[in-house]
Amino acid sequence: MTSRANLIRRGDGLVVLLVAILLQSCTAASQVAYNVALASPEQHLVEVQIILPPGPAERDLQLPVWNALYQVRDFAQFVNWIRARDSAGKTLTVREQDKSRWQIEGTANGATVEYQIFVDSLGPFGAQVNTHHAFFNLAEILMYPVDARNSPLSLRFTQVPNGWHIATPLKSDRDAFLADNYDRLVDSPVEIGEFRESDFDESGAHFRVIIDADPADYDSDKILADLHKVVAAATSWMNDRPFDSYMFIYHFPHGPAGGGMEHAYSTAIELNADSVKQSLYPVTAVTAHEFFHLWNVKRIRPQTLEPIDYTRENFTRALWFSEGVTSTVEEIIQLRAGLIDEKQFLSHLAGEIGELEHRPAHLTQSAEQSSMDAWLEGYSYYRRPERSISYYNKGELLGIMLDLALRDASHGQACLREVLQWMNANYAKKGRFFDDSNGVREAAEAVTHADFGWFFTKYVAGTDELPWNDFLRSVGLKIESQTTTVPDPGFLASRNFDGPMSVVAVSPGSDAERAGLREGDTITELLGKTVGQESRQDVARLKPGDTLTAKVRSHGRERELKWKIAGRQETSYEVKDLDQITPDQRARRAAWLKGEAQTQTTAGTIHPASAGITSGVNQK
Ligand SMILES: [Zn+2]
């Protein structure tokens, strides 16, 4: 079934223009109106018109320097030209105040500002128009009047190619989309093209699913069936549904992809078509993560991200929680939805532990520092393992260990679920923001009536090694490490979200170096496949002696290289059952894998083996 709400088809150009002019004259008196013309999709050019109502004699327009990623990307670099005229058609002076801000003089009786912007940044974090489609994170293309950021706005798209439709979670009135303020407007992604739309109802809400992909690459019934499960599992875990409708936007391109972007009433997710064809696991995993963000980060929001400063970085210590713990809950949702089992969950946990332990920077950079330094992630040196850890990785592990510690401190009566629900009730629902890590600690202590200072001091603000076995004991598990020979490709590469893969280090004397691979090279293909999220696993599957083929680009020149995989000693981790598991540990584990606290009858007696974490860790 196709929902018609918010779906605008392109009609006769003249009629659209007349309606636009009529609506303009209706709304011009009171509010700022944007007209976005898809002027030249083949040249990736968009022309934006901002109709300013009568008001101050001078007005400043600001284009955000960052959006979607915690990285300054200076979208003003793409503004080709800007001009303005008053209501009588007279040209107005536009003065550049800084690289992203312009002042317009003579706006007292209203004005029209126009500019052309180049948009060809792909993925859920970008803004792009081409002959296939358009996808916008609107903050990357729309300037806002600094004095009217909190006022209602309207948005129209013009010169939309024949046969293209528009999908966005924004509410609409005839051909115009409406938002209460600029922040709400730009938290609403827009897809324009020949996508397929489905919809479903679940947990009392309406969901629209927009898929822009080759229908041969995915099974929409299977995706919808999994979305039902994810939505039901997440809303029941939070015991909340703070929306009536929600939109999923998916892109499955045949090229580089990888990632999802959260919004309050929607998400945009991009995954490589080949990986989606093989398994829906990446779709459901990323979807569970982005969907949970509608609470954690969009509504349960750290104070340091508010108000959003579009002119510079919002530095925050909370991304280990807002991102990392969202990854923790992503796993809980998948477990509750029956999309993964205990074995997969524990093997994922072991993998995450390995990832943290293998980065030497886990001894020098804390989870909070990693959050503060998110703004450096665009630089490849920063992504080196001796320089930084990932707040996703350590944050997810902190979420799991905090969950276990909460259960311990409360004898099974409270867990991560109570913390998130407490934060939802005491911050989100009351319109308050939380004080970064202190706010999480406040919630942990409120639901357990125990002191959690030790956890936050050592593992969140500090760089103490996490004593995995102290935490895992209460659920009858332990971590085992063994040294094995692992394949060594002779280089280290990293990607900035869905950006290209760049080589950050080449081992001296390795076959990779002899084959001609150099630091700074961009890898476009590995093993005959376009580089994507799954490239790392593809390489990890190779054995010493296998041949690695790569297409590599540097200084505009493309080379094909191949070399033999070497072997190297490395510690690998496994999460295993304890030799003896008590009934209490078994009951605790069952509740943990459901993401729930234990009921009074299953909690059992207070037992030294299951009450060990807090005191044991405290003594160190
Ligand atoms: Zn996230």
Residues whose N, C-alpha, C, O or C-beta is under 5 A from the ligand:
A	BS01	ZN	E323
